[in-house]
Amino acid sequence: MARVIVELLHAQKRTLEDRFVFDNGHASLGRAYSNDIILDDPFISPRHLYISIEENQIQIQDLASENGTRVNGTHHLKDQSLKVESGDEIFIGRSVFRLLLADHPVGPALRMDAWVALRQHCDKGWFPNYLTLAITALGVWFGYMGSPGGSFWKESFVPLFIAYIGSIHFFAICLSGLAYHNFRRVFYLRNLMVAGVGTLISLFYEQIEPFLYFWILSPGVVVTLDLLFSIFIFALMFWASLRLSGDVIFLKDKIRIASLAVIFSLLIAYVNKDIHPGFVEDPKYHTHIAPWLGPIFEPTPLDTFIEQSGKKLFSR
């Protein structure tokens, strides 16, 4: 007797959710407990569909179901039989199945690469958790170097520590939501590592940013470059999350990655007041470092600067 394989697919993504193998060459589907595949779907009849193999070809028979059976989204059967090809998709109720013969061709094996080894490391709980603590410690150290002194440990240490831990886990939750949307699994530990690495790159970027952009005179250009870098980091994080969760990234996933990266970057820039609608306030300059110096695109005349500086000195 020929073997028939019935695969349950996700209704929208057509990804595999379950697989049933019948060596006797036939199977029945429906809500009744007497079926070979029992489906919890109110739009499926108690005895909905019967699958059999005849002369090495799959034949399906709709058992006078209430809502009928569709094949590849075109043929609609109701109390009828039809021969289908191996690999055809069957729609009953809200469920989608793929019917396969034992000799159905399969693709070649994927090469085990560094991503496979990285997944194994991420699935060990200690690796992403220790990485999160190490990145948090580095962020706190950078904060201390920015304002060293005893007051840092009393006033800034705990809020900064909580902020880094919270932000890494927040981004891990967001990445896990994307993974669940695509694969129905969250892969939280893997996404925790991705969020940590993204935070680490952002930390180093903040430290070297003044050396990268010191030659740029326009604040608007600097804000634009920061926004582009933020989009790049978020796109990299979303891409790495999907790559660690699955083996293939489709075009629709790439479009979703780009869209989410832009949305997250704009939201963060808005919260940080890097960008906001309406008129931008005039730039403020440090009065001790550069007294009476206006915006660089509106320079103070030399005579006025000398006069004001002289008044300031003699007033002392």
Buried (B, 14 or more C-beta within 10 A) or exposed (E): EBBBBBBBBEEEBEEEBEEBEBEEBBBBBBBBEEBBBEBEBEBBBEBBBBBBBEEEEBBBBBBEBEBBBBBEEEBEBEEEEBEBEBBBBBBBBEBBBBBBBBEEEEEEEEEEEEEEEBBEBBBEEEBBBEBBBEBBEBBBEBBBEEEEEEEBEEEBBEEBBEBBBEBBBEBBBBBBEBBBEBBEEBBBBBBBBBBBBBBBBBBEBEEEBEEEBEEEEEBEEBBBBBBEBBBEBBBBBBBBBBBBBBEEBEEEBBEBBBEBBBEBBBEBBEEEEBBEEEEEEEEEEEEEEEEBEBEEEEEBEEEEBEEEEEEEEEEE
